[in-house]
Amino acid sequence: DAAFAIATQAMDTDILQARLLPCEPSGTIDAECSAQSLDIIGQLAWRRPLDNDELTRITDIATNAAEVMDNFYVGLEFGIAGLLQSPNFLFRIETGEPDPNDASKQVFNDFELASRLSFFLWNTTPDLELLEAAAAGELSTRDGLFTQASRLLESPRARVGLSNFFSDQLKLYELDHLSKDPTLFEHYNTQLGADAAEETLSVIERIVFDEESDYRDVMTTSETFVNPRLAALYNIPAPVE
C-alpha cells in the first residue's frame, strides 16, 4: 500500500512527471520511454544501476499495467511501486566482493561505497552525481572518495545528516517523551524537550560547519543556543530573538 501510494504521488502532477521522466511518451504504450524513466528512478531507489533482466522485468510491469489501465502514467506507477517493493530498495545490501589483492578479504565496490558515504553524511540515498562517480570507478581511489565526501559535506543535506547522527548517538529522541510535574518544576512545559534537543544539535552544527572547530569543543564550549523557555530554566536573560 505504501509503495503504491508513493508511486501515485510521484505521478500526481505534470511538474512531478517532468522531474522524473527524461522523455515524452508517444502513446499509452511506450516501452522505450518507460525503460528510460524506470532506469533512472531505479538507479536512485536501488542505489546502483539495474541490470538488463531487472530493467526488462520492471518495464514489462509498467507497460502491461499501462495497457490494462489505458494510461501510460498509471502504468509507470506500477513500475515504480515494483521498484519500491523490491528488497533492493528496502534493504541496504553491502556485502562486498573479493579483494583482487587478497582473495581472503572482502572489499566494498564503488556502489556500496556510495551508499555508505551518502547514508553516513546525508542520512539518505546517493544522488545521481555520486552514483555516476561510482559507475566511473572514482570511489575506489582515495582522491575520488575524498572529492565526493567533500562535496557531500558542503551540501545543506550534511547538516541534516549530522543532526540525525547525533540524535541517534545521544538518544535525543527520548526528549520527545520528557515529562515533569509542573507543580515541582515551575519552568517545565511540553516544549522543553524539543527545545533541549534543538539546542544540543545547534551547538554541534555550529562547531562542525560554521566554526570548523575541533570535535572536543563539543565537550568544553561555554556557548549555547537558548530561547525564552530555556533561558528561564537556566536562569539567564532571555534572548531578544
N, C-alpha and C positions, 0 to 999 in steps of 0.2 A: 504493500500500500504506500509506504514512504517513497519507494523508488518511482512509482507511477505519479505520485503527487509532485515530486521534484521535476520529473520529466515534463509533466503538463505545464508547470510554471516556466520551465526553460523555453517552451514553445508558445508561451501565452500571448506575446505581442510581437509586432513587426520588428521593434527595436532589438528585442532579445534574439529573435531569429537571425537578424542581420549580424549580431555579435558572434553567434555560434556557427553560422553556416558560411563557408567560403564560396558558395555557388548559389545560383538561382535555379530551382528545379524546373525542368522543361515540361513537366506534367505531373499527374498523380503518381506515376511510376517513373522514377529516375534513379536507377541503381547506382549510377556513377556519382551523382550528387550526394546520395545517401552515404556511399562509401567514403567520399571525401570528408563529409561532415563528421561521421562516426569515427573516422580515423583520428581526427584532431581531438574530438571530445574524449575518445577512448584513451588517447595518449595522456591527456591530463588526468583522467579518472584513475587509470591503471598505473600511472607514473612510469610508463615505458611504452614503446611502440607496440601495436598489435601485430601479430604475425598474420600471414595471408589467410590461414584457416580461421583464425579468430575473427578477422575483419569480415570474411565471407559469411560466417555464421550470423554475426550481428546485423550485417547488411540484409541478409535474407529475411531476418525477423522484421526489419523495418519495411522492406518492400512488400512482403506478404501482408503485413498489417495495413499498409497504405492501400493495397488492392481491395482488401475486405472492407476497410472503413471509407474508401474512396476519398482519401485525403493524405497528401504527401507528408504534411507536418504531424498529423496524428500517427502516421506510420513511424516517423522518426522518434516520436515519444516512446514507442515500444522498443526501438533500438536503444535509446538512452536508458530506459528502465532496465533493459537487459544488461547494459554495462554496469549499472549501479547495484544489481543483484549478484554480480559475479564475486567470487572470493578474491579475485584480483583487485577489486575495489575495496571490499570490506576488510581485508587483512593486509598488513604490510609483510610481504614475504621477502626477506633479505637473508638468504641462506649462503650467499657467496658462491664461488667456483674455485676449482683447484688453482693454487698459485703456480704460474708457469715456471717459477724459480725454485719451488719446493712443493712437490706433489703431496706432501704430508700436511700441508696447510691450506686453508681456505682464504680467499681474498674477496672483498666486495667488488662487483663490477660497477661500471660507471653509473648505471641507472639506480642501483642500490645506494651508491654514494649520494646521488642526487636526492633521493628520498630522505636519507638520514640527515643530510645537511639542511634540507628545507624544513623538515619537521622539527629539527633542533633549533634552528634560528627563527623560523616563521610560525612554527606550530601548525603547518598546513602543507598541502601538496606542492611539488615543484611547479614553477611556471614554465612556459614554453622555452624561454631562453636558457634556463638551466637544463631542461631536457635536451635541447639542441646541443649544448656543451657536452652532455653525457654521450649523445649519439656520435659526436666527433672525437670521443675518447679523451677529452680535455681533463676530465676529473681524475684520470689515472696519474696525472702529473702533479707534482707539488705546486707548481706555479698556476696551473689551471684551476686546481681546487681552491687555492688562495684567492685567485681573481674572483671566482664565483662567491666565495664566502664573504669577501669584502663588499661585493655588490649587494648581497642579501642583507648585510648589516647596515648598509646605507639606506635601505628601504624603510619606510614607516612601518612595514609589517614586522620588522625586527623588534620594535617596541612592544608589539602585541605578543610576539613570541617570548620575549623576556618576561613580560608580566605573567604569562601562563606558566613559564618555567618556575618562577619564584612563588607563584601561588600554590603550585604543587609541592615544591620543596619545603616551604614554610607552613603549608596547610592553612593558608589564609582563608580558604573556603569555609573553614569551621567558624569564622567570624560571622558568617551569614546566619548562624544559629545562636549568636550571643544573646544571652538573656540575664538580666539582673533585676532585683527587686527595687523599683524606683523609690520606695519608702526608705530604703537603706542607702541607695546610691542616687543622690539627688541630681547628678548630671547625666544619668543614663537615659537614653531614648533609643527607639528601634533603629535609628540610622547610624548609631555609633559604630557598630561592627563594620559596616560598609565604609564608613569614614576612615577607620583604622587601617583597613586593607588598602584603601586608595593612598593613604599617607605613606605606608611602607613601600608600595610599588612606585610611587612618585619619587621617593628618595633614591631608590635603586636606579630608576630610569635616568635620573639626573646625573648620578655618579657615572653610570656606564656610557650614556650617549652625549650628554651635554658637557660634562666636565672631562670625560675620558680619564677618570681617576683610577687609582688602584682599588681593586675589589675590597681590600681590607678597610677602606674608608667607610664601607657599609657598617662596620663594627664600631667606628670611632667618631663618625661625624657628629657635630653638635647642632646641625641644621636639620630642619624637617619641614613638612607641609601641614598646615592646620587650617581648619575652617572654624567658624564661631563655636560649634559644638565641641570640637576637640580642644579649642583654646580654654573653654570653661572647665573641661575635665583636667587640663594640665595647669590650670590657674595662671594663665598668661594672658596678656592683652589680646583681644580678638582682632584678627586682620581686617583691613578695610574691605578687601575683596574676598 
